[in-house]
């Protein structure tokens, strides 16, 4: 027996080493095979196209984001109040269509995608392998809107637009972690890059025809709410009405729409209702420091009541190095890349009702959704010129970067 002890001990040690290393190796193997993609929400279709995040932007697969559609419709038809709101969404912000896919983010492991569904007033998690629901979270009130994901990918914030509330959910379980009150009709949400703060922009009532500047007060309480992203308690409220008035722009709307921070988060660039352009806001001085007015399309009239949901330009993104901005000129049917230092715009790239702007996975292109042409278009940040367009589903709106398994090509079902 004594002669065999060293060999036995060596075998045991080797076995323990293999056992100890197995979980880490398995975890790495499980985490590695992910592919960066773009999720394109086809709002009127109730689908999401998953496309390559750069290069040829080829379609990889498609997801049905309303697999429970008949169940949800049955619930709505059984509740007169829900039915009234459902029809109101269809006939106002939906432009005669139901809104089934507003915003979306994938989970960090690339196994699921979380989608806000305005017409169903909820957020759902969909298993990318099976296409089935993991969980569903009904928001307060009767409509879900824009979302934001925390930098670590573990939390998702969603605007409950008719309840003036933002919910923050655990992205894996759907459990509510907190919520906070906002101004009227919360819209865009942005986490700061350190994950400490969450910004929400309330846009007020964008569905009325009371669009003349002198009737702007009827649109409601529109302000930016900044909260601590741990306690969800407000730390700051920013009223752009005061800032606009201070630079003589009393006739401009203070409804902040899409917005983007500079890389160092010292500046915020934002669009407002009815305006063909954007503003630069300095966080240190709490002042609007620059205004950029972009060209009007001669074919687009100035009748504000014809602007879809009060937005003239809706979509803003920034090149990762902070040197260029990309603007979706929604009602003016173009997109353009703007030099951030000089605010000089580049070529006006024709586009049909571009509704969003984001950045490609490699950071080289601005990617816009052309909701009027059912396609997404890539514009080279360096040249400002169109590279290519790829077809997607009916009325694409939000486009978000995410991940799927490297071998994923669509749900098995």
Secondary structure by P-SEA (a helix, b strand, c coil): cccaaaaaaaaaaaaaaaaaaaaaaaaaaaaccbbbbbbbbcccccbbbbcccccccccccccccccaaaaaaaaaaacaaaaaaaaaaaaccccccccccccccccccccbbbbbbccccbbbbbccccccccccccccccccccccccccccbbbbbccccccccccccccccccccccccccccbbbbcccccbbbbbbbcccccccccccccccccbbbbbbcccccccccccccaaaaaaaaccccccccccccccccccccccccccccccbbbbbccccccccccccccccccccccccccccccccbbbbcccccbbbbccccccbbbbbccccccccccccccccccccccccccbbbbbcccccbbbbbccccccccccccccccccbbbbbccccccccccc
